[in-house]
């Protein structure tokens, strides 16, 4: 069984999955200063672990990892993929031409072994969906493109113009989702990336792009071979008018773009509580303690908590609803509440960390630290972020 509860079906066995990893992750700074986004720790493991496990559990075997740089740490951990029940190939050393341009370049390099159709997935998200049912629907409808769709509250994740992309001039509030108009047969009739919120009520049946695509080889190889081409911004708005493009509802699954510090923080705490996933299996709302952890008798661990291997927690410490990475040292009298302290962190005596994200080997000093992300190194960074309430987080999943 997969993480989403769907049985393995052999229809996915021969499908090539291209995993896209090329963004700069600027909104994840300072966590992404020294680590590629898909490898950022999530519940004590790299985010990428969960995606590979989801793919493997549904019978997928052929995975192509793409990256325009910083791929060594991925290659070192996953190697040829055999330990995950996968065959992983790495395509490296090419210029980033956007999601569609990159997919074309990768497909060209592996043309002889590329399946028809091919599945394209973004490597930096939490994802649970029935890929076999999606593939069956794609073939039954003789589609050129099928886009996984979901129904979030479009106002829950807003585009903040962080990249100053001239395609989206700052003339109104935009959702960060791609918005699709879908008819009763499930065919996409219109696609607008980062639509203005004021325009969405004009859609008869608006659905959001969940960033999993099944494409025919023919459609994929029609992508221009030069220039920057993004699926959502450049290709899909044109393709829906000339090709058979279908939407497939994510159903009981989920897709969460770990694209901001606020979502990164909220997704982990909600997963710890079991509010949207089974990433921890049945062991939710409990205290998980790793190997060789040293915890003083007077320390209070208020569930849910995830305590990593080799953690030291001194006297009179309070840890509540928190994720503590391997090797973290929490000194006497400190309070860690709704926070994420990554591996090797040092929390000094009496410190208070409330809704804090601390990067690996970061030091949490005295006083009150609230709603900040902290990094450590030659140039220490302290970045404020906006935490999401449980209600706000749920709006990312459902309207």
Secondary structure, DSSP 4 states (H G I P E B T S, - for coil): --TTSPPP-GGGTT-EEEEEE----GGGTTTTSSS-GGGSEETTEEHHHHHHHHHHHTT--EEEEEESS--HHHHHHHTTSGGGT-EEEEE-S----HHHHHHHHHHHHTGGG--SSEEEEETTEEEE--HHHHHHHHHHTT-SEEEEEE---GGGSB---TT--TTS-SSS-BBSSEEEEE-TTSBEEEEEET-BHHHHTT-SSEEEEEEEEEE-HHHHTTS-SSS---IIIIIHHHHHHHS-EEEEE-TT-EEEE--SHHHHHHHHHHHHHTSS--TTTT--SSEEE-TT-EE-TT-EEEEEEEE-TT-EE-TT-EEEEEEE-TT-EE-TT-EEES-EE-TT-EE-TT-EEES-EE-TT-EE-SSEEESEEE--SSS--EEE--PPPHHHHHHHH--
